[in-house]
């Protein structure tokens, strides 16, 4: 199988891919065509069926596994596939794991590290919140292990939310060794919970798209609500501590224009914001470099990094 990350301009495609999305459209001249997004474990690529009524085009739907015949072309600096023929693949003709992107790290090992952080919390109330999520809530644990951290920006793969959460927590734990004003229990609890709303914001793979609540509310608000749900079941939970924990979650994007309802007002919220941003940016850059391994020179302007980027020269 030729994976999407290995596609190059001029390649001929003849293999099975997962149809992630499909919708009908019309050109400026009034000609009907189909927009398709193909996916495998290495990523996605836009595709077009310019002649949907062709005898070689067998109708298919989103989430079907489809054998695609076509050509890879470059349009506005991005690759896309011009589909000439299709056939719906049957079970047994494909291996599902080839089509679902997954973390490069072992999911159970990462979750074991999360549990060690949970056990390290000294404050009895914060520890009870973490145990309510990461130990006692089996449905949440199952979703958390499988969830992605984003639709496409960074960590957009199975185990991505777990991987991102663990990285952010490790960064916060390091901050606590350097900046002694930080309340480690509060900061690490906030780090472990900062993106739990994404288990409700994004649907499971292979769809990995925004749910209704994801569009209406977003993961930041939902995460704060989820924490509140657990806290209401913990007798005597200090009101001030609840507000501080929720504030860290509500402020973890740092700026109002980046989706945070509040800007950081306590030092733990500042630390969480920087840790979250660091891991997101580093993973974004990592994924960009991995997807352009054979491309030399400057890689072009990246809107997420807000810069024209290139890889480090090691032969100087």
ABEGO torsion letter per residue (X at the ends): XBBAAABBBGBBBBBBBBBABBBBBBBAAGBBBBBBBBBBAAEBBBBBBABAABAABBBBBBGBBBBBBBBBBBBGGBBBBBBABBBBBBBGABBAAAABBBBABBAAAAAAAAAAAAAABABAAAAAAAAAAAAABAAAAAAAAABBABAAABGBBBGAAAAAAAAAAAAAAAAAAABAABBAAAAAAAAAAAAAAAAAABBBOAAGBBBAAAAAAEAAAAAAAAAAAAAAABBGBBAAAAAAAAAAAAAAAGBAAAGBABBBABAAAAAAAAAAAAAAAAAAAAAAAAAAAABBEBAEBBAAAGBBBBBBBAAX
